[in-house]
Amino acid sequence: LEALTPLIEPLHDMRVFLNVNPSEEYDFLLEADLDSLSDVKAYADHPAHMEVVRKLIAPFKVARACVDYEV
């Protein structure tokens, strides 16, 4: 996932963190830095991102939660 940063124009940075709390449902957090919600859509629909989702995420995904915020 972090390797997508140079491939996707609106994506400034991406970091993946593993959840160290075994009592929680989710295994990792993905933090992506973009300028706007429209950039989130461009990132999500980008072919490189879609390929990673299809090959590396979808076969293992049981649940997903998403939070979009501005700082």
N, C-alpha and C positions, 0 to 999 in steps of 0.2 A: 504493500500500500504506500509506504513512504517513497518508493521509487517512482510514483506517479507525479510527484511535484514538478519535475522539469518537463513532463509530457503534456500537462494540462494547463493551458494559458491562464485562467483566472486563479489557479491554485498557488498561493504564496508559500505555504508550508504545510506539512502533514506529520503528525506524530501518533504513534501507536503505543499505548501503555497497557501492560498486563494487570489484571485485577489480582491482588495478593490476598484478598479476603475470600476464603473458600466457602463461606456461608452465603455469599451473594450469587445471584443467578447469572450475571454476565461475566464473560471471561476477559474482555478487553475493552478499552476506550479508544476511539479514533477521534483525534482532534485535527480539524482541517481549517486553515486560515484562508478566508476569502473576503472580498470587499462588500458583497451584498447578497441578498437572497436570490437574485437573478443569477449570480455567479454560482451559487449552490446548485441550481438547476443545470447550468452549463457543465459543471463538474460531474454531477450525477449522471447526466446523459452522454458524457464523453465516451467514445468507443473504448479507450484504454481502461477507463474505470469500469465500464460494463463488462469487459473481458475478465478483469480481476474478480468482479462480483460473480460472474458466471462460473469461473473455474475454481476460485479459491474460497469463496464465501458461501455461496448458495448451497453447495452440497453439504455443508456443516451447520448452517444457520438453523437454530431452533427458535430463537426469539431475537427481537431487535427493539431498541429504544433510541429515540433521536431527540436532541435538543438543539435548536438554532438560537443563537444569541448574538447580541452586538455589544462591543465594549467601547 
